[in-house]
Amino acid sequence: MSRVRSFHPIEDKNAKVLILGSMPGRASLAAGQYYAHAQNAFWRIIAELLGLDVLTPYDKKVHAMKAARIAVWDVLRSCKREGSLDSMIEADTQTANDFRTFFRTHPQITHVFFNGAKAEACFRQHVLREIDGRVLRYTRLPSTSPANASLSYARKLEVWRTIPLPGQPLSPPISLL
């Protein structure tokens, strides 16, 4: 199995929201961009939320996310995994990113949104006990991965709309059931 490494976060010191994935897939690693797989709904959803054209270049989407005070990162700094599926991540090879420092340098973050169940599970296992008693609100969103075909794009978008944008109050989480 090959060891894969995540990217630096998309972040701004004024971020209020953090969206966490687990680990970039092959297409993202090859492109050097978050959520680069053509079938991943992440950027399509973000474009909808931020009022962008879905064909907006990556660097402009990143800028728009920073302007909306949204940070993006992965829970894992590295792991061993064949392919791109979260289910292929070897449990005993997972190393988490440095969230203690991240949260210390981003004190305005109040809510963490997980892009799928694996990101949430890895965070709870490797990070939650390491952060200094910071009170954050956690919400698991449906994975934008093409492997998550159990929900339609419309339903994913509906749930992802709970992410607060500047000037909007935080919406209550929507049940995935």
C-alpha positions as CSV (number, residue, x, y, z in Angstrom):
1,M,0.0,0.0,0.0
2,S,1.2,3.5,-0.7
3,R,1.3,6.3,1.9
4,V,-0.6,9.3,0.8
5,R,-0.4,12.8,2.3
6,S,-3.0,15.6,2.4
7,F,-2.7,19.2,1.4
8,H,-2.3,22.4,3.4
9,P,-5.6,23.8,4.3
10,I,-7.6,26.3,2.4
11,E,-7.8,28.9,5.1
12,D,-8.0,32.5,6.2
13,K,-7.4,33.9,9.7
14,N,-11.0,35.1,9.7
15,A,-12.6,31.7,9.0
16,K,-15.7,30.9,11.0
17,V,-16.5,27.5,9.4
18,L,-14.2,24.5,8.8
19,I,-15.2,21.8,6.3
20,L,-13.2,18.6,6.8
21,G,-12.7,15.6,4.5
22,S,-10.8,12.5,5.4
23,M,-8.0,12.3,2.8
24,P,-7.7,13.5,-0.9
25,G,-8.4,10.8,-3.5
26,R,-6.1,10.0,-6.5
27,A,-7.6,12.6,-8.8
28,S,-7.1,15.3,-6.2
29,L,-3.6,14.3,-5.4
30,A,-2.7,14.2,-9.1
31,A,-4.2,17.7,-9.6
32,G,-2.9,19.1,-6.4
33,Q,-6.4,20.4,-5.7
34,Y,-9.1,19.6,-3.2
35,Y,-12.0,17.6,-4.6
36,A,-10.6,17.4,-8.2
37,H,-12.5,14.2,-9.2
38,A,-14.9,15.3,-12.0
39,Q,-17.8,13.4,-10.4
40,N,-17.3,14.8,-6.9
41,A,-20.1,17.2,-6.1
42,F,-18.1,19.4,-3.6
43,W,-17.3,22.3,-6.0
44,R,-20.7,22.1,-7.6
45,I,-22.3,22.5,-4.2
46,I,-19.9,25.2,-3.1
47,A,-20.6,27.1,-6.4
48,E,-24.3,26.9,-5.7
49,L,-23.9,28.1,-2.1
50,L,-21.6,31.0,-3.0
51,G,-23.4,32.0,-6.2
52,L,-20.5,31.1,-8.5
53,D,-20.4,29.6,-12.0
54,V,-19.5,26.0,-11.6
55,L,-16.8,26.5,-14.2
56,T,-15.0,29.2,-12.2
57,P,-11.3,28.4,-12.0
58,Y,-10.1,26.6,-8.9
59,D,-8.1,29.5,-7.6
60,K,-11.1,31.8,-7.8
61,K,-13.3,29.3,-6.0
62,V,-10.7,29.0,-3.3
63,H,-10.7,32.8,-3.0
64,A,-14.5,32.9,-2.8
65,M,-14.4,30.3,0.0
66,K,-11.9,32.4,2.0
67,A,-14.0,35.5,1.4
68,A,-17.0,33.6,2.8
69,R,-14.9,32.7,5.9
70,I,-14.9,29.0,5.1
71,A,-11.8,26.9,5.6
72,V,-11.3,23.4,4.1
73,W,-8.9,20.7,5.3
74,D,-8.6,17.0,5.8
75,V,-8.6,15.3,9.1
76,L,-5.7,13.0,8.1
77,R,-2.2,14.3,7.4
78,S,-1.2,10.9,6.0
79,C,-2.2,7.3,5.8
80,K,-1.7,4.2,3.7
81,R,-4.5,3.5,1.2
82,E,-4.8,1.8,-2.2
83,G,-7.1,3.7,-4.5
84,S,-9.3,6.6,-3.4
85,L,-12.0,5.0,-1.3
86,D,-12.1,5.8,2.4
87,S,-12.9,2.2,3.1
88,M,-9.4,1.3,1.9
89,I,-7.6,3.5,4.5
90,E,-5.6,1.3,6.8
91,A,-6.7,2.2,10.3
92,D,-3.3,1.7,12.0
93,T,-1.5,4.0,9.5
94,Q,-3.6,7.1,10.1
95,T,-1.9,10.3,11.3
96,A,-4.0,13.4,12.0
97,N,-3.2,16.9,11.0
98,D,-2.3,19.4,13.8
99,F,-5.7,20.7,14.8
100,R,-4.5,22.1,18.2
101,T,-2.4,24.7,16.3
102,F,-5.0,25.2,13.6
103,F,-7.7,26.0,16.1
104,R,-5.4,28.2,18.1
105,T,-4.6,30.2,15.0
106,H,-8.2,30.3,13.8
107,P,-10.1,31.3,17.0
108,Q,-13.2,32.5,15.2
109,I,-14.1,29.0,13.9
110,T,-17.3,28.0,15.7
111,H,-18.5,25.1,13.6
112,V,-16.9,22.0,12.0
113,F,-18.7,20.3,9.1
114,F,-17.6,16.8,8.1
115,N,-17.8,15.8,4.4
116,G,-19.0,12.3,5.2
117,A,-18.9,9.7,7.9
118,K,-15.2,8.8,7.6
119,A,-14.0,12.4,8.2
120,E,-16.2,12.5,11.3
121,A,-15.0,9.1,12.6
122,C,-11.3,10.0,12.0
123,F,-11.8,13.4,13.8
124,R,-13.5,11.8,16.8
125,Q,-10.8,9.1,17.0
126,H,-7.7,11.1,16.4
127,V,-8.5,14.8,17.1
128,L,-11.4,15.4,19.5
129,R,-9.5,14.5,22.6
130,E,-6.4,16.5,21.5
131,I,-8.1,19.9,21.2
132,D,-8.0,22.0,24.3
133,G,-11.6,21.8,25.5
134,R,-12.7,24.2,22.7
135,V,-16.5,24.3,22.3
136,L,-17.3,23.8,18.7
137,R,-20.5,22.7,16.9
138,Y,-20.1,19.6,14.8
139,T,-22.3,18.5,11.9
140,R,-21.8,15.6,9.5
141,L,-22.9,16.3,6.0
142,P,-23.4,13.7,3.3
143,S,-20.2,12.9,1.5
144,T,-19.8,14.6,-1.9
145,S,-17.8,11.7,-3.2
146,P,-19.2,9.9,-6.3
147,A,-19.0,6.7,-4.1
148,N,-21.9,8.1,-2.1
149,A,-24.6,7.4,-4.6
150,S,-27.3,6.8,-2.0
151,L,-28.4,10.4,-1.9
152,S,-29.3,12.6,-4.9
153,Y,-27.4,15.7,-5.7
154,A,-30.5,17.8,-4.7
155,R,-30.7,16.1,-1.3
156,K,-27.0,16.6,-0.7
157,L,-27.3,20.3,-1.7
158,E,-30.3,20.7,0.7
159,V,-28.3,19.4,3.6
160,W,-25.1,21.3,2.7
161,R,-27.2,24.5,2.8
162,T,-26.9,24.4,6.6
163,I,-23.4,25.9,6.3
164,P,-23.7,29.5,7.4
165,L,-22.5,32.1,5.0
166,P,-21.5,35.7,6.0
167,G,-24.5,37.5,7.4
168,Q,-26.5,34.4,7.9
169,P,-27.3,32.7,11.2
170,L,-26.3,29.1,11.7
171,S,-29.1,26.8,10.6
172,P,-30.0,23.8,12.7
173,P,-28.6,20.5,11.4
174,I,-30.9,18.6,9.0
175,S,-31.4,14.9,9.6
176,L,-30.1,12.6,7.0
177,L,-32.7,10.0,7.7
